[in-house]
Amino acid sequence: MAKKEKNFSRRDFLKTSGIATGALIGGGLIGGLIGSNVSGNSGAGTASPAPGTANQGQMSVRGLQFFKNDVEFQVLSQAAERIFPEDDLGPGAIGLGVPYFIDQQLAGAYGENSKEYMQGPFFEGESTQGYQSRLKRNEMFRQGLILMQTEAQRRFNKDFVELDGGQMDEILTAFQEDELEMKGVSSLFFFRLFRMAVLEGAYADPIYGGNQNMDGWRMKGFPGHQASYINQIESEEFAEIEPKSIGNMNH
Amino acid sequence: MVTTLDKVDVVTVGVGWTGGIIAAECAKEGLKVVGLERGRERSTQDFSMVHDEYRYAIRYELMQDLSKETVTFRNNRKQRALPMRQMGSFLLGEGLGGSGTHWNGQNWRFLPYDFQIKSMTEEKYGKNKLSADYTLQDWGITYDELEPYFDRFEKTAGISGEATNPFWGQRSAEYPTPPMKKTPILQRFETASKNLGYSPFMLPSANLSETYKNPDGKTINACQYCGFCERFGCEYGAKSSPEITVVPTALETGNFEIKFNANAVEILKEGDKVTGVKYVDTVTFEEFIQPAEVVVLTSYMMNNAKLLMVSKIGEQYDPETGRGTLGKNYAYQILPGASGFFDEQMNVFMGAGALGMTVDDFNGDNFDHNDLDFIHGASLSITQTGLRPILTNPIPPDTPSWGADFKKASIHNYTRTLSVGGQGASMPHKENYMSLDGTYKDIYGVPLLQLTYNFTDQDRALHAYLTEKAAGIMQEMGAKTVVGGNPISDYDIVPYQTTHNTGGTMMGSSRDDSVVNNYLQHWDAENLFVVGAGNFAHNGGYNPTGTVGALAYRCAEGIIKYSKDGGTLV
């Protein structure tokens, strides 16, 4: 389990560095400094972009817009990494900037449920009737992350970020199996929301702060924003195309 | 304080395909038309940054803002109906063009069997093929009567297709433009289904194979196969949509005006006629009355039904007594299908909304149902619509849904998975209907529409049978692993399924069993027309838009006739 050790060392480093997880230094991830595989074998046979092309328009300063303390953000980051871990294909959630993506989303329309019907009365209902909570998504997230921390203390007498991968997975699985009590939402519903948010951050256009350097797309073989495939779609060959972000459009 | 505006000849509630078609046809005849559109104006230039899966496909940029209005739902009458608080099972549209802006462009004519389903089923299988709980009925119009209107809509939209399907009704003309490109993925399906003795053909598409000028002089461009169709608008003007065809056609006459941010709340009725529409300005909340000689409900089928209910026009259906027609025969669709995992990578991220091939061998009554415990069927298709990475994470059975194994499997299979899917016809049932909710309201104070809906035994049997057929095609396509869809149990409003909701304002030949006649004219108010998929007495095995477009042209003809002669048109 060499991988687990790598996670340990990375986490220990981040815990003591005083730098928020995934912080950028001169356009490269901190994670890149500690043996992660961001620019190496990133799958799908793509090369790293030349400086100043794919990185155009990416932020070089990262801060938090929703979370007010680093503890919750660190729990979010480590839990997200368990959902979508770094491996030989390329970066995981942290390396892709997913925690920042989620933070920004929670501060905006997604977190505030701006387009959801939030009028009462509220009743539990059947599972086929869907989401019936008066909680907004950002309230669910805060509650869920605090519960992860509480569960870590209760089960292992440690902070969540100090757990090894297997212990984190045990807690995440308890959410997924709907074994934990949450207020106004089931732990399963929160888990599904959380899992989906991680995937959204890994694969949304980099303009939203995740999918750093388009590495999510590179791993998957998805070329992002391409104007046209009219001249390629009849080919039997699988097309390996350097991805493009809508942030690089020349209007 | 309600402001009453100057009277016009025709007012439509909603400006999408149906509102746009009616506006264009009536305005060309010299009638003054006003279109009430609760959403915003939009045009091709609004889609220049549309290749954004997160914003459009996940966060539903083009869809109805549910914080203002939604529907309530329960599986059966014993349950308490609760609001659909976030978008899921179907995607309600908003804004100019309506669902016609973010449709995929798969354009069909329902089968001759569909329009005479009750009489044809009884003729072939006897009266008791389905129990009396299934409220099947003929539509009060035949395929042949509707054919000229199908043709009109196909020519307006420039549909790209090939008329080679042996199961279709008679056509008066070829498709206006040739079919789309037969890609390697489509060819796999073609070869496999031919091997099995089926008759594959290119799916009729509103993403056009070549640049086309329609009879109104509107140009629709050639599709670029960029892979961003459903849930998106087209930045090329290459997907036939109301805002690039019928809406500008109507506006150019000088006889059509669109009022944006105008949310209709009531149809005003005096005696056996309607007098106009009351609407709220969604910006200021001011109330207006738009008087009109003719009122046409052209919004999504749910709002068409809701407006009739809140305006107390017609008789609400009651499942207890079987009385009433408004809200009756709400139907949906079921989605049998199978996925296949392959070894080689394919260009699954390229595509177009209606790029596909289909077999109709198990649709309608194209196959014998004597030994089966269901009627009708589904079109079975492979489509190459452009798979995007957030929503496409195919994993073989027994793979965890998160973590290291999930990441590896979902990335590996993203470009190595194909699906064959069916649009399963949905038969009406006495317990599936729409009514007004007694508890929840929209932000204008109007009750929400309530859906009472569940899958039926007919649905479950059809789903199982068609899933097996889809899996057979996938097997023949050479997939190393084939996974058929899970059997269906209860309808769940959470996961996306399809935006093919039908019924509630049925058309028919008698006021006793329908809301409107076959000109889509209301039985209880001769100057009120209601048009859309709500007119369907059941739901067929195809996307509804082609048939909705035909009904809209039929309706426009009826309105023009009525404006000259008055009276009931049938």
Chai-1 contact restraints between the chains, C-beta under 6 A:
chainA,res_idxA,chainB,res_idxB,connection_type,confidence,min_distance_angstrom,max_distance_angstrom,comment,restraint_id
A,I83,B,W402,contact,1.0,0.0,6.0,A-B,restraint_1
A,F84,B,K407,contact,1.0,0.0,6.0,A-B,restraint_2
A,P85,B,A404,contact,1.0,0.0,6.0,A-B,restraint_3
A,D87,B,A404,contact,1.0,0.0,6.0,A-B,restraint_4
A,K115,B,D65,contact,1.0,0.0,6.0,A-B,restraint_5
A,K115,B,L66,contact,1.0,0.0,6.0,A-B,restraint_6
A,K115,B,S67,contact,1.0,0.0,6.0,A-B,restraint_7
A,E116,B,L66,contact,1.0,0.0,6.0,A-B,restraint_8
A,E116,B,R85,contact,1.0,0.0,6.0,A-B,restraint_9
A,E116,B,Q86,contact,1.0,0.0,6.0,A-B,restraint_10
A,Y117,B,L66,contact,1.0,0.0,6.0,A-B,restraint_11
A,Y117,B,S67,contact,1.0,0.0,6.0,A-B,restraint_12
A,Y117,B,T70,contact,1.0,0.0,6.0,A-B,restraint_13
A,Y117,B,P83,contact,1.0,0.0,6.0,A-B,restraint_14
A,Y117,B,R85,contact,1.0,0.0,6.0,A-B,restraint_15
A,G125,B,L82,contact,1.0,0.0,6.0,A-B,restraint_16
A,T128,B,N75,contact,1.0,0.0,6.0,A-B,restraint_17
A,T128,B,D490,contact,1.0,0.0,6.0,A-B,restraint_18
A,T128,B,D492,contact,1.0,0.0,6.0,A-B,restraint_19
A,Q129,B,F73,contact,1.0,0.0,6.0,A-B,restraint_20
A,Q129,B,L82,contact,1.0,0.0,6.0,A-B,restraint_21
A,G130,B,G88,contact,1.0,0.0,6.0,A-B,restraint_22
A,G130,B,I493,contact,1.0,0.0,6.0,A-B,restraint_23
A,G130,B,V494,contact,1.0,0.0,6.0,A-B,restraint_24
A,Y131,B,R85,contact,1.0,0.0,6.0,A-B,restraint_25
A,Y131,B,Q86,contact,1.0,0.0,6.0,A-B,restraint_26
A,Q132,B,L82,contact,1.0,0.0,6.0,A-B,restraint_27
A,R195,B,W402,contact,1.0,0.0,6.0,A-B,restraint_28
A,L199,B,I390,contact,1.0,0.0,6.0,A-B,restraint_29
A,E200,B,I390,contact,1.0,0.0,6.0,A-B,restraint_30
A,Y203,B,P389,contact,1.0,0.0,6.0,A-B,restraint_31
A,Y203,B,I390,contact,1.0,0.0,6.0,A-B,restraint_32
A,A204,B,Y54,contact,1.0,0.0,6.0,A-B,restraint_33
A,D205,B,D52,contact,1.0,0.0,6.0,A-B,restraint_34
A,M219,B,I411,contact,1.0,0.0,6.0,A-B,restraint_35
A,K220,B,P389,contact,1.0,0.0,6.0,A-B,restraint_36
A,K220,B,I411,contact,1.0,0.0,6.0,A-B,restraint_37
A,K220,B,Y414,contact,1.0,0.0,6.0,A-B,restraint_38
A,G221,B,T415,contact,1.0,0.0,6.0,A-B,restraint_39
A,F222,B,F349,contact,1.0,0.0,6.0,A-B,restraint_40
A,F222,B,P389,contact,1.0,0.0,6.0,A-B,restraint_41
A,H225,B,H51,contact,1.0,0.0,6.0,A-B,restraint_42
A,S228,B,Q224,contact,1.0,0.0,6.0,A-B,restraint_43
A,S228,B,C226,contact,1.0,0.0,6.0,A-B,restraint_44
A,Y229,B,Y225,contact,1.0,0.0,6.0,A-B,restraint_45
A,Y229,B,M350,contact,1.0,0.0,6.0,A-B,restraint_46
A,I230,B,Q224,contact,1.0,0.0,6.0,A-B,restraint_47
A,I230,B,Y225,contact,1.0,0.0,6.0,A-B,restraint_48
A,I233,B,T183,contact,1.0,0.0,6.0,A-B,restraint_49
A,I233,B,Y225,contact,1.0,0.0,6.0,A-B,restraint_50
A,I233,B,M350,contact,1.0,0.0,6.0,A-B,restraint_51
A,E234,B,K181,contact,1.0,0.0,6.0,A-B,restraint_52
A,E234,B,T183,contact,1.0,0.0,6.0,A-B,restraint_53
A,E236,B,P184,contact,1.0,0.0,6.0,A-B,restraint_54
A,F238,B,Q345,contact,1.0,0.0,6.0,A-B,restraint_55
A,A239,B,N347,contact,1.0,0.0,6.0,A-B,restraint_56
A,I246,B,M49,contact,1.0,0.0,6.0,A-B,restraint_57
A,I246,B,H51,contact,1.0,0.0,6.0,A-B,restraint_58
A,I246,B,D52,contact,1.0,0.0,6.0,A-B,restraint_59
